[in-house]
Amino acid sequence: MSKERRLSRIFAKDGKSVTLALDGYYFSSKTN
């Protein structure tokens, strides 16, 4: 839940940050 909220926040901040958020999300998923 926290991850989704964070992603939403980043998305609202800037479109460019979306790429970074996606990369971070993928990395987090792989680590998990």
PyRosetta script that sets phi, psi and omega in degrees:
from pyrosetta import init, pose_from_sequence

init()
pose = pose_from_sequence("MSKERRLSRIFAKDGKSVTLALDGYYFSSKTN")
pose.set_psi(1, -44.4)
pose.set_omega(1, -179.0)
pose.set_phi(2, -62.3)
pose.set_psi(2, -40.2)
pose.set_omega(2, -178.8)
pose.set_phi(3, -63.1)
pose.set_psi(3, -44.4)
pose.set_omega(3, -179.1)
pose.set_phi(4, -62.3)
pose.set_psi(4, -42.3)
pose.set_omega(4, -179.4)
pose.set_phi(5, -63.4)
pose.set_psi(5, -42.7)
pose.set_omega(5, -179.2)
pose.set_phi(6, -62.7)
pose.set_psi(6, -43.3)
pose.set_omega(6, -179.8)
pose.set_phi(7, -60.5)
pose.set_psi(7, -44.1)
pose.set_omega(7, -179.5)
pose.set_phi(8, -60.7)
pose.set_psi(8, -41.2)
pose.set_omega(8, -178.9)
pose.set_phi(9, -64.1)
pose.set_psi(9, -45.3)
pose.set_omega(9, -179.7)
pose.set_phi(10, -62.7)
pose.set_psi(10, -41.2)
pose.set_omega(10, -178.8)
pose.set_phi(11, -61.1)
pose.set_psi(11, -42.0)
pose.set_omega(11, -179.4)
pose.set_phi(12, -70.0)
pose.set_psi(12, -28.6)
pose.set_omega(12, -178.0)
pose.set_phi(13, -67.5)
pose.set_psi(13, -55.5)
pose.set_omega(13, -177.4)
pose.set_phi(14, -160.5)
pose.set_psi(14, 144.2)
pose.set_omega(14, 179.5)
pose.set_phi(15, -64.8)
pose.set_psi(15, -33.2)
pose.set_omega(15, -178.7)
pose.set_phi(16, -65.6)
pose.set_psi(16, -34.6)
pose.set_omega(16, -178.7)
pose.set_phi(17, -67.5)
pose.set_psi(17, -21.1)
pose.set_omega(17, -179.1)
pose.set_phi(18, -57.0)
pose.set_psi(18, -44.7)
pose.set_omega(18, -179.7)
pose.set_phi(19, -59.3)
pose.set_psi(19, -43.8)
pose.set_omega(19, -179.1)
pose.set_phi(20, -65.2)
pose.set_psi(20, -40.6)
pose.set_omega(20, -179.2)
pose.set_phi(21, -63.5)
pose.set_psi(21, -42.9)
pose.set_omega(21, -179.9)
pose.set_phi(22, -62.3)
pose.set_psi(22, -44.8)
pose.set_omega(22, 179.8)
pose.set_phi(23, -61.0)
pose.set_psi(23, -44.7)
pose.set_omega(23, 179.8)
pose.set_phi(24, -63.8)
pose.set_psi(24, -40.4)
pose.set_omega(24, -179.5)
pose.set_phi(25, -64.0)
pose.set_psi(25, -43.9)
pose.set_omega(25, 180.0)
pose.set_phi(26, -62.3)
pose.set_psi(26, -44.3)
pose.set_omega(26, 179.9)
pose.set_phi(27, -62.5)
pose.set_psi(27, -42.4)
pose.set_omega(27, -179.2)
pose.set_phi(28, -63.5)
pose.set_psi(28, -40.6)
pose.set_omega(28, -179.2)
pose.set_phi(29, -65.1)
pose.set_psi(29, -40.8)
pose.set_omega(29, -179.7)
pose.set_phi(30, -66.0)
pose.set_psi(30, -42.0)
pose.set_omega(30, -179.5)
pose.set_phi(31, -63.0)
pose.set_psi(31, -40.1)
pose.set_omega(31, -178.4)
pose.set_phi(32, -66.0)
pose.dump_pdb("model.pdb")
